């Protein structure tokens, strides 16, 4: 009898690691399946305990899904069941914030590229042994500006103050 049970392979429920699913399509499918289960549990909790349950879930695409007790059916559209609800604004705000984040990311990439360009042209990257006189003078001026900016007011000489004011 033991051999029969040990040779049986069961598919059944298996414990899975709770972590981000890397495949985008698999992540969307998992969200859709688990969302309905979550809404079902929320409805059961509402019926069994008489609790007011409200669930808002945002899909990976940013689309909001709502479930409000005492309704037992999940709402699968962007319209909240209560017209005066602030949840309709919440979905809009999330979309706006996502757009701002994307714009900030693009700006950050642009600034990084510009910084790299400036560093190539910078006086700090010159080859001193092979530099001409104008490059060396520019590097000297930049070093003097840094020295003046790092001095405390008590350490500043008259020459340093004149250099600071002239730059």
C-alpha positions as CSV (number, residue, x, y, z in Angstrom):
1,X,0.0,0.0,0.0
2,X,2.8,2.4,0.8
3,X,4.5,1.8,-2.6
4,X,1.3,2.8,-4.4
5,X,1.1,6.1,-2.6
6,X,4.7,7.0,-3.0
7,X,4.7,6.4,-6.7
8,X,1.7,8.6,-7.2
9,X,2.6,12.1,-8.5
10,X,0.3,14.8,-7.5
11,X,0.0,18.2,-9.2
12,X,-2.2,19.7,-6.5
13,X,-1.4,22.9,-4.7
14,X,2.2,23.8,-4.3
15,X,3.8,26.5,-2.3
16,X,5.3,29.2,-4.6
17,X,7.9,31.8,-3.8
18,X,6.4,35.2,-3.2
19,X,8.4,37.5,-5.5
20,X,8.0,39.6,-8.6
21,X,7.2,37.6,-11.7
22,X,9.7,38.6,-14.3
23,X,7.6,37.6,-17.4
24,X,5.2,40.5,-18.0
25,X,2.5,38.3,-19.7
26,X,2.6,35.8,-16.8
27,X,2.5,38.7,-14.3
28,X,-0.7,40.1,-16.0
29,X,-2.4,36.7,-16.0
30,X,-1.5,36.1,-12.4
31,X,-2.9,39.5,-11.4
32,X,-6.2,38.8,-13.2
33,X,-6.6,35.4,-11.6
34,X,-5.6,36.5,-8.1
35,X,-7.7,39.7,-8.3
36,X,-10.9,37.7,-8.6
37,X,-9.9,35.5,-5.7
38,X,-9.1,38.6,-3.6
39,X,-12.5,40.2,-4.4
40,X,-14.2,36.9,-3.6
41,X,-12.5,36.7,-0.2
42,X,-13.5,40.3,0.5
43,X,-17.1,39.6,-0.3
44,X,-17.1,36.5,1.9
45,X,-15.6,38.6,4.8
46,X,-18.3,41.2,4.3
47,X,-21.2,38.6,4.4
48,X,-19.8,36.5,7.2
49,X,-18.8,39.3,9.5
50,X,-21.0,42.2,8.4
51,X,-17.9,44.3,7.9
52,X,-17.7,47.2,5.4
53,X,-15.0,46.0,3.0
54,X,-13.5,48.1,0.2
55,X,-10.7,46.8,-2.0
56,X,-8.9,48.8,-4.6
57,X,-6.3,47.0,-6.8
58,X,-4.2,48.6,-9.5
59,X,-3.2,46.3,-12.4
60,X,0.4,46.3,-13.6
61,X,-0.8,48.6,-16.4
62,X,-2.2,51.1,-13.7
63,X,-5.9,50.4,-14.3
64,X,-7.8,50.5,-11.0
65,X,-10.2,47.7,-10.0
66,X,-12.8,48.2,-7.2
67,X,-14.8,45.9,-4.9
68,X,-17.2,47.4,-2.3
69,X,-19.3,45.6,0.2
70,X,-22.2,44.8,0.4
71,X,-22.0,44.1,-3.3
72,X,-20.9,40.5,-4.0
73,X,-19.9,41.1,-7.6
74,X,-16.5,42.7,-8.3
75,X,-16.5,45.8,-10.3
76,X,-14.2,45.4,-13.3
77,X,-14.3,48.8,-14.9
78,X,-12.9,52.3,-14.2
79,X,-16.2,53.6,-12.8
80,X,-16.6,53.4,-9.0
81,X,-20.1,52.3,-7.9
82,X,-20.6,55.6,-6.0
83,X,-20.3,58.7,-8.2
84,X,-19.2,61.0,-5.4
85,X,-16.4,58.6,-4.4
86,X,-12.8,59.9,-4.4
87,X,-11.6,56.6,-5.9
88,X,-12.3,57.8,-9.4
89,X,-9.9,60.7,-8.7
90,X,-7.4,58.2,-7.3
91,X,-7.1,56.4,-10.5
92,X,-6.6,59.6,-12.4
93,X,-3.9,60.8,-9.9
94,X,-2.1,57.5,-10.2
95,X,-2.0,57.9,-14.0
96,X,-0.8,61.5,-13.7
97,X,2.0,60.4,-11.2
98,X,3.1,57.6,-13.5
99,X,3.3,60.1,-16.4
100,X,5.4,62.4,-14.2
101,X,7.7,59.6,-13.2
102,X,8.3,58.6,-16.8
103,X,9.0,62.3,-17.7
104,X,11.4,62.5,-14.8
105,X,13.2,59.3,-15.9
106,X,13.5,60.8,-19.4
107,X,14.8,64.1,-18.0
108,X,17.3,62.2,-15.8
109,X,18.6,60.2,-18.8
110,X,19.0,63.5,-20.8
111,X,20.8,65.1,-17.9
112,X,23.2,62.2,-17.5
113,X,24.0,62.3,-21.2
114,X,24.6,66.1,-21.0
115,X,26.8,65.6,-18.0
116,X,28.9,63.1,-19.8
117,X,29.3,65.5,-22.7
118,X,30.3,68.3,-20.4
119,X,32.8,66.0,-18.6
120,X,34.4,65.2,-21.9
121,X,34.8,69.0,-22.6
122,X,35.7,69.8,-19.0
123,X,39.0,71.4,-17.9
124,X,39.2,68.6,-15.3
125,X,39.8,66.0,-18.0
126,X,42.7,67.7,-19.9
127,X,46.0,65.9,-20.4
128,X,48.3,68.4,-18.6
129,X,51.5,67.0,-20.4
130,X,50.0,67.6,-23.8
131,X,47.8,70.7,-23.1
132,X,48.3,74.0,-24.8
133,X,48.6,77.3,-22.9
134,X,44.9,78.2,-23.1
135,X,43.8,74.9,-21.7
136,X,46.3,75.2,-18.8
137,X,45.1,78.7,-18.0
138,X,41.5,77.6,-18.0
139,X,42.4,74.7,-15.6
140,X,44.3,77.1,-13.4
141,X,41.3,79.5,-13.2
142,X,39.0,76.6,-12.4
143,X,41.3,75.4,-9.6
144,X,41.5,78.9,-8.1
145,X,37.7,79.1,-8.1
146,X,37.4,75.9,-6.3
147,X,40.0,77.0,-3.7
148,X,38.2,80.3,-3.1
149,X,34.8,78.5,-2.8
150,X,36.2,76.1,-0.2
151,X,37.8,78.8,2.0
152,X,36.0,80.0,5.0
153,X,35.4,83.8,5.2
154,X,38.2,84.1,7.9
155,X,40.8,82.4,5.7
156,X,40.0,84.5,2.7
157,X,42.6,87.1,1.7
158,X,42.0,90.3,-0.2
159,X,43.3,88.7,-3.4
160,X,40.9,85.7,-2.9
161,X,37.9,88.1,-2.4
162,X,38.8,90.0,-5.5
163,X,39.1,86.7,-7.4
164,X,35.7,85.6,-6.1
165,X,34.0,88.9,-7.0
166,X,35.5,89.0,-10.5
167,X,34.3,85.5,-11.4
